[in-house]
Amino acid sequence: SSIKDTYALEIQSLKLNSFLKYKVSSGTLQPVLFLGITNNIALKKEFTRTRNYEASGTTSKTDLTEKIKTWDIGYVAGVGFSYKRASLSLRYELTDFFIDELNHRSKINHATIVVGYQL
């Protein structure tokens, strides 16, 4: 007999980055380096597993929300440039994304391009 599992995950979160920023002050084009941590706080979380027993045609649903962490910390690093009041940076983030308490690790790696202008 075959068992088919389907997972549904919904997380709404607030991300707060805290990092050290080093700016080389030479000329109008200034290189910038970033290194720090990212704090993710789950505002809403839902995680369910639907298990389908194909032999019997029955289905069961299990709430796994308690497996989701409410707070997650990760690491962020980046490089960028400032020109007068404008800035451009590329940041790389590594985090568990709330679900490292399951049987497998879930490292999430992603890069972000940030464009800014100072008023």
Salt bridges, closest charged atoms under 4 A:
ASP5 OD1 - ARG51 NE 2.73
GLU10 OE2 - LYS44 NZ 3.43
GLU46 OE2 - LYS44 NZ 3.90
ASP72 OD1 - LYS69 NZ 3.06
GLU93 OE1 - LYS15 NZ 2.99
GLU93 OE1 - HIS110 NE2 3.49
ASP96 OD2 - LYS69 NZ 3.93
ASP96 OD1 - ARG105 NH2 3.10
ASP96 OD1 - LYS107 NZ 2.90
ASP100 OD1 - LYS69 NZ 3.29
ASP100 OD2 - ARG105 NH1 3.11
